[in-house]
């Protein structure tokens, strides 16, 4: 591959990822430049690290044979915005924060809530990353109307479009969501927006310990105006707190606030408190471990207790049953036991941060054999040269889950 094509430039900062340090990084500014770089890489069999805001680069298995980086931050900006329709087209490298501010000014909310202030649209779609507001926003895939892509052969394509009805390839767009850039490179997206809430207020309360108390608060997440509810607990610090965000009409928020006030002592805090909690999850934080566990809501309390008993601190979205945990464990077998417990509860566990010495023993994603085989089949179809993020979303033969 050409070391420094004039139209793309060479990014000066190396990127360290599990299994590699990538020093030669291209930052194209147009989708056609992405296609050219990918074609050159495919012709020579050079592995490419594809990334944007670097928020989730650590969430991967060790890379394999990656020679070059492809940074999408140069593809930035809102290309089309139709406020009367509540849809927009945005380049993949655009930061979520910038899109959110632009649509808010026109009375809309962006239904993407990934952790991390530098998260980009493309990175959010590639990782299917959600935050505490997932219970009201839904999945990342639910916000996607269409995608602009560059495949593993460097050929540009499009699936879906600006409206749901009569759009060819709409379901195919969902295939790329959560594929971590291994099946194709997202260069742009049509997204649907939500109406902006008239009122947003955030409160904290101090819950008691135990499963009964947890389930009581979990049920509060079902209130109409609760856009997010987070239970945080740290056994080492002896702290426990619930943060509740109410959003919607003035009447609806007032009604639910009164209902909650009859059942708990609420203290109002700054309206951006939920954003702070969300972005805190993307920060490195104390301890070498960070994992995300997803289980049925009815199983959430028992799983939270298991993690607390292991000495891990938790930040929980009880509505969708998502648990973020951090801290230290004595050995990798303890992590595998947590994963197995999640599977028995009908869920999964993803290891978002690991000590380097554990990475050869553990599969970050814990794909079961059937899912791993399906991904391998799709990889062979969409990226036959195996150049897009090779190894990072694939379980090695010596890891759990294969």
Buried (B, 14 or more C-beta within 10 A) or exposed (E): BEEEBEEBBBBEEEBEBBBBEBBBBBBBBBBEBBBBBBBBBBEEEBBBBBBBBBBBBBBBBBBBEBBBBBBBBBBBEBEEBEEEEBBBBBBBBBBBBBBBEBBEEBEBBBBBBBBBBBBBBBBBBBBBBBBBBBBBBBBBBEBBBBBBBBBBBBEBEBBBBBBEEEBEBBEBBBBBBBBBBBBBBBBBBBBBBBEBBEBBBBBBBEBEEEEEBBBBBBEBBEBEBBBBBBBBBBBEEEEBBBBBBBBBEEEBBBBBBEEBEEEBEBEEBEEEBBBEBBBBBBEEBEBBBBBBBBBEBEBBBBBBBBBBEBBBBBBBBBBBBBBBBBBBBEEBEBBBBBBEBBBEBEBBBBBBBBEEEBBEBBBBBBBEEEBBEEBEEBBEEBBEBBBBBBBBBBBBEEBBBB
